[in-house]
Structures are given as structure tokens and as C-alpha cells.
């Protein structure tokens, strides 16, 4: 059985403890590899390597760093098929999704920041006849990057690329649930000639390896994407140590549909925004609010399309709905469906585990699920489920739908469907979410800031926001 290794000081190494964790293929429900059960000893080695590499990497020049990042991107492109297959097996997502989104986006992340760092300018402020101020931005040091399981290489690279581009060295921990493509990235970094110690990847549990990264005194900044409860614990450790923190956390996103929408375009996109990656994207619109004049029309058309969605083997090119990521997560999602029914909800489609024929009979599959009849403030509509489950609710006025949309503790993203330009602006400005899509969903420009309000996070990722996070500003005032 394959054993994943840590990537420390430029080499692939076994964990200090020699202990491993089973890695399960969610579409088959079977162990297919093992990953290091790393602890503070492994993190210590990784931080030491990163500290030693920092002086050269932070001063070697942006062109040198950019060239290496571009080499990594080239290798990701060259290995697209292998990486996509590994992502599909490890995560349960459809191979088609990994090929078209996850792996190309990982490559794009490296390319974007290889270019972005070369256009990241310092600021100057001239005091008439008195002085000139300029603000210099420098790499901070060893960056701790901790990423989630839903978009493994995509989000892993989104943290690593700007950190490295800015001149930091990195100690990164991919999730223990979907570690395979981070391990394969280690091999590509070696092939690309990334100097030893610049990037270190430590596998293992969050409460052991991840916590050790957060606690380490020589890791001055932490970038974390994951659940809100984990983010609270991480912040409780990091804040008293005055570490820089970027937290991208949970979401319970509203999808607001007005009667004047382009109905066909809205319906097609809403299917995708509800169930892409089995609903395991923090940006999915899990609460669908429909203006009453078209509510029944929407319900009929939406449920018909959902009932036709095929759940199956993620390695089948025709599959659009694969397995959820683990047995524990499957049980959590099914538990919320049961809760919704207890709260008075009616399941219009799905609502059960799906048994897939053949080799995937033991896999963790859930039918795409649509529920109506719930109040906006019930637990099902307030808590993040993170699975293929949506609720639908009618509304009558803008004031009503804004109240319902803003009622959760989360504020990551929202979608608005209307042909009325004034309404689009008016509603967008009143929704308490960091990202608003109007008449589209997941249309991403890498230059724009990404992040949430309220309990959906602290800070922003993406574009120059990430480069600002991974650098420390220093103002120099020179008297004339």
C-alpha cells in the first residue's frame, strides 16, 4: 500500500514517529493509502528548514522566485491527468470537475502570483518641500498555511503561491482527509528545482500537526481555510502570540431569485451553485429564496432537474455528482436531512444515501436533496451543512428577503438574480456577505479580494490582498 511522505528540507521523509493514518477512497469506502501521523517533532524540523532557507529565498529577487513558480505551474499542467485522477480518487469529486477546475486553477494560482509579485508596487508619499515617505514591503518569515479537504490542491496552492512569491518560506499542512495531491505537489517542487526548505509539507491531524504549526514561536503568520469552530480555536492560540491571521471560514449562502430573472440561465446556474462538488464548496448557495410569483414554477422545474441528476462513480467521465468526502461527513449530512424533517421540512427530492452499482457499492454517496417548508431561522437554515442539501423558501418583499438572507452568523457569499440594475445594486449593498454574484455564480477574477464577514472569516485572500498579508509594511521617512 502506498505511503505518503512528508516534504521537509527538500526531501520526502517518513514521520518522526513512524506512525501513519489510513487514507480512504470515499467512492469505495476502502483504505487505499496511508499518510504520516505527524506531530510537533516533524513541525520542528520543518520550521528549522524553513528558517534556514528564508534569508536566501527572501532576497534572491522576484524574477528568480517567479521563474521557479512558473516551473511548478508548467509541471502541474504537464501532469494534469494524473493529478486530476488522484484528486478524484482522494476526494470523491467527479473526474471531470478535477480536470476542468481544481487542477487548472492550481496551475493558475502559481502563474498569477509569479506575475503578480512583479507588479506589486511600493507606495510613496511626498510632503511638499519637507520629506518623502516610502513604504517598503518585505517577507515576514516562515508562513504557516493550513488548507481544507473540499478543493485540496486548488486551495492549497492559493495559499502557498502568494506566500512564496512574496519571499516567505512555508510550512504547510494539507488536510489529512484529502492529502494526495499535496504529496504529488512535493514531487513536482523537487523536479522544478525549488531550493530545499523553501516549502515544507507536513501531513497529519489538525489537532497535532496543525496545532503545532500555530503554536510554534517562529511561525509569525498563519493562513487557514476550514470550519468556523476550528478557526475559533486556532485564533485563540495565535492571537495572544500576536501572529498575523487570515481565516477563511464557513458559509451559509443565500441565493436570491427575483421574478424578473432570466429564468433559464438562473435555473441552470442554480443547479450548479447548489450541488457542485456535492455541495462541498463554501460558496454554494444552500438557502434559495424565490420571489412568490415564480415560486411554484421554480420549484417544479428545479425539482425535475435535480431528480434527473446522476450520482455515480467519480472516475466515470459522465458523472456530475460523486461521493461526499468521508463516512463521517456523510452521516453528518444525513443527520441534517433528518433534522430538517423533524423541524417540519418536506423533502422534495433526494434525502437518502445512494448505493452505486459495482465497485462503488460501499461508497459515501448522497442524492442531491431539496427541502421546503422550513422557517428561515431553524437550525437547518442557520447551520452549515456543507453537502448536497438546499432549502427553498418564497418571499414577497425586498425587506423580507434581506432579513432572511442576513439572519445567519455567516457572511461569505450571496447570489442575486434580477434584470433590474437598480435593484441589483441596492440588494447587493445590503447583503452582509464578502462576495456578491449578480446573475452568475463562481465567476472568479484572481485579482479580486476573497473572504467573508461575520463568522465567515477574518481578512481577505486573492490578488494583492494576499501579497499584502504575506508581507510586512515598513515606512521610511527621509527629510529633504
C-alpha positions as CSV (number, residue, x, y, z in Angstrom):
1,X,0.0,0.0,0.0
2,X,1.3,3.4,-0.9
3,X,2.7,5.6,1.9
4,X,2.6,9.3,1.5
5,X,5.7,11.1,2.9
6,X,6.3,14.5,4.4
7,X,8.3,17.0,2.4
8,X,10.9,18.6,4.7
9,X,14.1,20.4,3.7
10,X,13.8,19.4,0.1
11,X,13.4,15.7,0.8
12,X,10.5,13.2,1.1
13,X,10.7,11.7,4.6
14,X,8.8,9.4,6.9
15,X,7.3,11.0,10.1
16,X,9.5,11.0,13.1
17,X,7.1,8.7,15.0
18,X,6.9,6.2,12.1
19,X,3.1,6.3,12.7
20,X,0.6,6.5,9.9
21,X,-3.1,7.3,9.3
22,X,-5.4,5.4,6.9
23,X,-6.4,7.3,3.8
24,X,-9.8,6.2,2.5
25,X,-11.2,6.4,-1.1
26,X,-14.7,7.8,-0.4
27,X,-16.2,6.4,-3.5
28,X,-15.3,2.9,-2.5
29,X,-15.2,3.2,1.3
30,X,-11.8,1.5,1.3
31,X,-8.4,2.3,2.6
32,X,-6.1,2.9,-0.3
33,X,-3.0,4.7,1.1
34,X,-1.5,5.9,4.3
35,X,-0.4,9.3,5.4
36,X,2.1,10.4,8.1
37,X,0.7,11.0,11.6
38,X,3.0,13.9,12.1
39,X,3.4,15.8,15.4
40,X,5.4,18.7,16.9
41,X,8.7,16.9,16.2
42,X,8.0,16.9,12.4
43,X,6.9,20.5,12.6
44,X,10.0,21.5,14.4
45,X,12.2,20.0,11.6
46,X,10.1,21.8,9.0
47,X,10.3,25.2,10.7
48,X,14.0,24.8,11.2
49,X,14.4,24.1,7.5
50,X,12.2,27.0,6.5
51,X,14.1,29.4,8.8
52,X,17.4,28.3,7.3
53,X,16.1,28.8,3.7
54,X,14.5,32.2,4.4
55,X,17.5,34.6,4.2
56,X,18.4,33.5,0.6
57,X,14.8,33.0,-0.7
58,X,13.6,36.4,0.6
59,X,16.5,38.2,-1.1
60,X,17.1,36.2,-4.2
61,X,14.9,38.5,-6.3
62,X,11.4,38.4,-7.6
63,X,12.4,37.2,-11.0
64,X,14.2,34.1,-9.5
65,X,11.1,33.3,-7.4
66,X,8.8,33.9,-10.3
67,X,10.7,31.6,-12.6
68,X,10.5,28.7,-10.1
69,X,6.8,29.3,-9.5
70,X,6.2,29.2,-13.3
71,X,8.2,25.9,-13.5
72,X,5.9,24.4,-10.9
73,X,2.9,25.6,-12.8
74,X,4.3,24.1,-16.0
75,X,4.7,20.7,-14.2
76,X,1.1,20.9,-12.9
77,X,-0.1,21.4,-16.5
78,X,2.1,18.5,-17.8
79,X,0.7,16.2,-15.1
80,X,-3.0,17.4,-15.3
81,X,-4.5,13.9,-16.0
82,X,-2.6,12.2,-13.2
83,X,-3.3,15.0,-10.7
84,X,-7.0,15.1,-11.6
85,X,-7.4,11.3,-11.2
86,X,-5.6,11.5,-7.8
87,X,-7.9,14.3,-6.7
88,X,-11.0,12.4,-7.8
89,X,-10.0,9.2,-6.0
90,X,-8.9,11.0,-2.9
91,X,-11.9,13.4,-2.6
92,X,-14.7,11.6,-4.3
93,X,-15.4,14.5,-6.7
94,X,-16.1,13.9,-10.4
95,X,-13.0,13.5,-12.5
96,X,-14.5,16.0,-15.0
97,X,-14.6,18.6,-12.2
98,X,-11.0,17.9,-11.1
99,X,-9.8,18.2,-14.8
100,X,-11.7,21.3,-15.6
101,X,-11.5,23.3,-12.3
102,X,-9.3,22.0,-9.5
103,X,-6.0,21.3,-11.2
104,X,-6.1,24.1,-13.8
105,X,-6.9,26.5,-11.0
106,X,-3.9,25.2,-9.0
107,X,-1.6,25.9,-12.0
108,X,-3.2,29.4,-12.4
109,X,-2.5,30.2,-8.8
110,X,1.2,29.7,-9.3
111,X,1.2,31.6,-12.6
112,X,-0.8,34.5,-11.2
113,X,1.4,35.1,-8.3
114,X,4.6,34.6,-10.3
115,X,3.4,37.6,-12.4
116,X,1.7,39.4,-9.5
117,X,4.8,39.8,-7.4
118,X,6.5,41.5,-10.4
119,X,3.7,44.1,-10.4
120,X,3.4,44.6,-6.6
121,X,4.5,48.2,-6.1
122,X,5.6,50.1,-3.1
123,X,3.9,53.3,-2.1
124,X,5.4,56.8,-1.6
125,X,4.0,59.9,-0.1
126,X,5.6,63.3,-0.7
127,X,5.4,66.0,1.9
128,X,5.8,69.3,0.0
129,X,9.3,70.6,0.5
130,X,9.7,68.7,3.7
131,X,10.2,65.0,3.3
132,X,9.4,61.9,1.3
133,X,7.9,58.7,2.8
134,X,8.1,55.4,1.1
135,X,6.6,52.2,2.3
136,X,8.7,49.1,1.8
137,X,7.0,45.7,1.9
138,X,9.2,42.7,3.0
139,X,8.6,39.0,3.5
140,X,7.6,38.2,7.1
141,X,9.4,34.9,7.6
142,X,8.0,31.4,8.0
143,X,4.4,31.2,6.9
144,X,2.0,28.6,8.3
145,X,-0.5,27.5,5.7
146,X,-3.3,25.1,6.6
147,X,-5.8,24.1,3.9
148,X,-9.2,22.2,3.7
149,X,-10.4,19.0,2.1
150,X,-13.0,20.2,-0.4
151,X,-10.7,21.7,-3.1
152,X,-7.4,20.2,-2.0
153,X,-4.8,21.3,-4.5
154,X,-6.8,24.4,-5.6
155,X,-6.9,26.0,-2.1
156,X,-3.5,24.6,-1.0
157,X,-1.8,26.3,-3.9
158,X,-3.8,29.5,-3.3
159,X,-2.0,29.9,0.0
160,X,1.4,28.6,-0.9
161,X,1.8,30.6,-4.2
162,X,1.5,34.1,-2.8
163,X,3.5,33.2,0.4
164,X,6.4,32.0,-1.7
165,X,6.1,34.8,-4.3
166,X,6.4,37.4,-1.5
167,X,9.6,35.8,-0.3
168,X,8.4,33.9,2.7
169,X,9.3,30.3,3.3
170,X,6.4,28.0,4.1
171,X,5.4,25.2,6.5
172,X,2.1,23.8,5.1
173,X,-0.3,21.2,6.4
174,X,-2.9,19.9,3.9
175,X,-5.9,18.2,5.4
176,X,-5.5,14.6,6.5
177,X,-8.7,13.8,4.7
178,X,-7.5,14.5,1.1
179,X,-3.7,14.7,1.2
180,X,-2.7,13.0,-2.1
181,X,-2.3,15.9,-4.5
182,X,-0.3,17.9,-1.9
183,X,2.1,14.9,-1.7
184,X,2.3,14.8,-5.5
185,X,3.0,18.6,-5.5
186,X,6.0,17.8,-3.3
187,X,7.5,15.7,-6.0
188,X,6.8,18.4,-8.6
189,X,8.6,21.0,-6.4
190,X,11.6,18.8,-6.3
191,X,11.5,18.4,-10.0
192,X,11.1,22.1,-10.5
193,X,14.3,22.8,-8.5
194,X,12.6,24.6,-5.6
195,X,15.5,25.1,-3.1
196,X,15.4,22.9,0.0
197,X,13.5,24.3,2.9
198,X,11.6,26.9,1.0
199,X,8.4,24.8,1.0
200,X,7.8,22.1,3.7
201,X,4.7,20.0,3.7
202,X,3.8,18.2,6.9
203,X,0.9,15.7,6.8
204,X,-1.3,14.7,9.7
205,X,-4.2,15.6,12.0
206,X,-5.1,19.2,12.6
207,X,-5.0,18.9,16.4
208,X,-1.5,17.6,16.3
209,X,0.5,18.8,13.3
210,X,-1.7,21.8,12.6
211,X,-1.8,22.9,16.2
212,X,2.0,22.6,16.4
213,X,2.4,24.9,13.4
214,X,0.1,27.5,15.0
215,X,1.8,27.2,18.4
216,X,5.4,27.4,17.0
217,X,7.0,30.7,18.1
218,X,9.0,31.0,14.9
219,X,5.9,31.0,12.6
220,X,4.7,34.6,12.7
221,X,1.7,34.3,10.3
222,X,-1.0,31.8,9.8
223,X,-3.3,31.4,6.8
224,X,-6.1,28.9,7.5
225,X,-9.2,27.8,5.5
226,X,-11.7,25.5,7.2
227,X,-14.6,25.3,9.6
228,X,-15.6,28.2,11.8
229,X,-15.2,26.2,15.1
230,X,-11.7,25.2,14.2
231,X,-10.9,28.8,13.2
232,X,-12.0,30.0,16.7
233,X,-9.7,27.5,18.4
234,X,-6.8,28.5,16.1
235,X,-7.4,32.2,16.7
236,X,-7.4,31.6,20.5
237,X,-3.9,30.2,20.2
238,X,-2.5,32.6,17.7
239,X,-4.0,35.9,18.9
240,X,-2.1,36.0,22.3
241,X,1.1,35.4,20.3
242,X,0.3,38.4,18.0
243,X,0.6,36.4,14.8
244,X,-0.8,37.7,11.6
245,X,-4.0,35.8,10.8
246,X,-6.0,35.1,7.7
247,X,-9.1,33.0,8.3
248,X,-11.4,31.8,5.5
249,X,-14.2,30.0,7.3
250,X,-17.7,28.7,6.8
251,X,-20.7,29.9,4.9
252,X,-24.5,29.6,4.7
253,X,-25.0,31.4,1.5
254,X,-28.3,32.9,0.2
255,X,-29.4,32.6,-3.5
256,X,-32.0,35.3,-4.0
257,X,-34.2,34.9,-7.1
258,X,-36.4,37.7,-8.3
259,X,-39.4,37.2,-10.6
260,X,-37.7,39.3,-13.4
261,X,-34.7,37.0,-13.7
262,X,-33.5,35.2,-16.8
263,X,-35.3,32.1,-15.7
264,X,-33.4,29.5,-17.9
265,X,-30.0,30.9,-17.1
266,X,-30.9,31.1,-13.4
267,X,-32.1,27.6,-13.3
268,X,-29.1,26.1,-15.0
269,X,-26.7,28.1,-12.7
270,X,-28.7,27.3,-9.5
271,X,-28.3,23.6,-10.1
272,X,-24.6,24.1,-10.3
273,X,-24.4,26.5,-7.3
274,X,-26.4,24.1,-5.2
275,X,-24.7,20.8,-5.9
276,X,-21.2,21.5,-7.4
277,X,-18.6,19.2,-5.8
278,X,-21.5,17.5,-3.9
279,X,-22.3,20.9,-2.3
280,X,-18.9,20.8,-0.6
281,X,-17.9,24.3,-1.7
282,X,-18.0,27.1,0.9
283,X,-19.6,29.3,-1.8
284,X,-22.5,27.0,-2.6
285,X,-25.9,28.7,-2.3
286,X,-27.6,26.4,0.2
287,X,-30.6,28.7,1.0
288,X,-32.7,29.5,-2.1
289,X,-35.1,32.4,-1.7
290,X,-37.6,32.7,-4.6
291,X,-40.0,35.7,-5.2
292,X,-43.5,34.3,-4.8
293,X,-44.9,35.0,-8.3
294,X,-42.4,32.4,-9.8
295,X,-42.0,30.2,-6.7
296,X,-44.2,27.3,-7.9
297,X,-42.7,27.5,-11.4
298,X,-39.2,27.4,-10.0
299,X,-40.0,24.5,-7.6
300,X,-41.4,22.3,-10.3
301,X,-38.6,23.0,-12.8
302,X,-35.8,22.8,-10.2
303,X,-37.0,19.5,-8.6
304,X,-37.4,17.9,-12.0
305,X,-33.8,18.7,-12.9
306,X,-32.5,17.6,-9.5
307,X,-34.3,14.3,-9.8
308,X,-32.5,13.6,-13.1
309,X,-29.0,14.2,-11.7
310,X,-26.9,11.1,-11.9
311,X,-24.9,10.1,-8.8
312,X,-22.1,7.7,-9.6
313,X,-18.5,6.6,-9.8
314,X,-16.5,9.8,-9.9
315,X,-14.0,8.3,-12.3
316,X,-16.7,8.0,-14.9
317,X,-16.3,10.9,-17.3
318,X,-20.1,11.3,-17.4
319,X,-20.6,11.6,-13.7
320,X,-21.5,15.0,-12.3
321,X,-22.2,14.0,-8.7
322,X,-19.6,11.9,-6.9
323,X,-19.2,10.8,-3.3
324,X,-19.0,13.0,-0.3
325,X,-15.6,13.1,1.3
326,X,-15.9,10.6,4.2
327,X,-18.3,8.3,6.0
328,X,-18.4,10.7,9.0
329,X,-19.3,13.6,6.7
330,X,-22.0,11.5,5.0
331,X,-23.5,10.7,8.4
332,X,-23.4,14.4,9.4
333,X,-25.2,15.4,6.2
334,X,-27.8,12.7,6.5
335,X,-28.3,13.8,10.1
336,X,-29.2,17.3,9.0
337,X,-31.7,15.9,6.5
338,X,-33.4,14.1,9.4
339,X,-33.2,17.2,11.5
340,X,-34.9,19.2,8.7
341,X,-37.8,16.7,8.6
342,X,-38.1,17.0,12.4
343,X,-38.3,20.8,12.0
344,X,-41.2,20.4,9.6
345,X,-39.4,20.4,6.3
346,X,-40.7,18.3,3.4
347,X,-38.1,16.5,1.2
348,X,-39.0,17.2,-2.5
349,X,-36.0,15.3,-3.9
350,X,-33.3,13.1,-2.6
351,X,-32.9,12.8,1.1
352,X,-31.2,9.5,1.2
353,X,-27.9,7.6,0.8
354,X,-27.4,6.3,-2.7
355,X,-26.0,2.8,-3.4
356,X,-24.0,2.8,-6.6
357,X,-23.6,-0.4,-8.5
358,X,-20.3,-2.2,-9.0
359,X,-17.0,-1.3,-7.2
360,X,-18.6,1.8,-5.6
361,X,-21.3,-0.1,-3.7
362,X,-19.7,0.8,-0.3
363,X,-19.0,4.4,-1.2
364,X,-20.3,7.5,0.5
365,X,-23.0,8.8,-1.9
366,X,-25.9,11.1,-1.1
367,X,-28.7,12.0,-3.5
368,X,-29.0,15.8,-4.2
369,X,-31.6,16.9,-1.8
370,X,-34.2,19.7,-1.9
371,X,-36.3,20.7,1.1
372,X,-39.1,23.2,1.5
373,X,-41.4,24.2,4.3
374,X,-38.8,25.4,6.8
375,X,-38.6,28.7,8.7
376,X,-35.6,30.9,7.8
377,X,-34.4,30.7,11.4
378,X,-34.5,27.0,12.1
379,X,-31.2,25.1,12.6
380,X,-31.2,23.6,9.1
381,X,-31.2,27.1,7.7
382,X,-28.8,28.6,10.2
383,X,-26.0,25.9,10.4
384,X,-23.5,25.0,7.7
385,X,-24.3,21.5,6.3
386,X,-21.6,21.5,3.6
387,X,-23.3,18.8,1.5
388,X,-25.7,18.3,-1.4
389,X,-28.7,19.8,0.5
390,X,-30.6,23.0,-0.3
391,X,-33.7,24.6,1.2
392,X,-36.2,26.6,-0.9
393,X,-38.4,29.4,0.5
394,X,-40.7,32.0,-1.0
395,X,-40.5,35.7,-0.3
396,X,-42.7,38.8,-1.0
397,X,-40.6,41.9,-0.5
398,X,-37.0,43.0,-0.6
399,X,-37.1,43.8,3.1
400,X,-38.2,40.3,3.9
401,X,-35.6,38.5,1.8
402,X,-32.8,40.7,3.1
403,X,-33.8,40.0,6.7
404,X,-33.8,36.2,6.0
405,X,-30.6,36.4,3.9
406,X,-28.7,38.2,6.7
407,X,-30.1,36.2,9.6
408,X,-27.3,33.7,9.9
409,X,-24.0,34.1,11.7
410,X,-22.2,33.7,8.4
411,X,-21.5,36.2,5.6
412,X,-19.3,34.6,2.9
413,X,-21.1,34.9,-0.4
414,X,-24.5,35.5,-2.0
415,X,-26.1,35.3,-5.4
416,X,-28.8,37.7,-6.7
417,X,-30.9,37.1,-9.8
418,X,-32.6,40.1,-11.3
419,X,-32.7,42.1,-14.6
420,X,-33.3,45.4,-12.6
421,X,-30.0,47.2,-12.4
422,X,-31.0,49.5,-9.6
423,X,-32.3,46.6,-7.6
424,X,-29.1,44.6,-8.2
425,X,-27.0,47.4,-6.7
426,X,-29.5,48.1,-3.9
427,X,-29.7,44.5,-2.8
428,X,-26.0,43.8,-3.2
429,X,-25.1,46.7,-0.9
430,X,-27.4,45.5,1.9
431,X,-26.4,41.8,2.0
432,X,-23.8,41.2,4.7
433,X,-21.5,39.0,2.6
434,X,-18.0,39.5,1.4
435,X,-18.8,38.3,-2.1
436,X,-21.9,39.0,-4.2
437,X,-22.6,37.5,-7.6
438,X,-25.3,39.1,-9.7
439,X,-26.8,36.9,-12.4
440,X,-23.9,34.4,-12.1
441,X,-22.1,32.2,-9.6
442,X,-18.4,31.4,-9.0
443,X,-17.3,33.7,-11.7
444,X,-13.9,34.4,-10.2
445,X,-11.2,37.0,-11.1
446,X,-8.0,36.2,-9.3
447,X,-7.3,39.9,-8.8
448,X,-10.3,40.5,-6.6
449,X,-10.4,40.1,-2.8
450,X,-11.9,36.9,-1.4
451,X,-13.3,36.5,2.1
452,X,-16.3,36.8,4.4
453,X,-18.0,38.9,7.0
454,X,-19.2,37.9,10.5
455,X,-18.2,34.3,11.3
456,X,-17.1,33.6,7.8
457,X,-13.6,34.8,8.3
458,X,-11.0,37.5,9.1
459,X,-9.1,39.2,6.3
460,X,-9.1,38.7,2.6
461,X,-7.3,36.3,0.2
462,X,-6.7,36.7,-3.5
463,X,-5.0,39.3,-5.7
464,X,-2.8,41.8,-4.0
465,X,-4.7,41.3,-0.7
466,X,-2.8,38.0,-0.3
467,X,0.6,39.7,-1.1
468,X,-0.2,42.3,1.5
469,X,-1.0,39.7,4.1
470,X,2.2,37.8,3.4
471,X,4.4,40.9,3.7
472,X,5.2,43.4,6.5
473,X,5.0,47.1,5.6
474,X,7.8,49.4,6.8
475,X,7.6,53.2,6.3
476,X,10.8,55.2,5.8
477,X,10.7,58.9,6.1
478,X,13.5,60.9,4.7
479,X,13.8,64.6,5.4
480,X,14.6,66.8,2.4
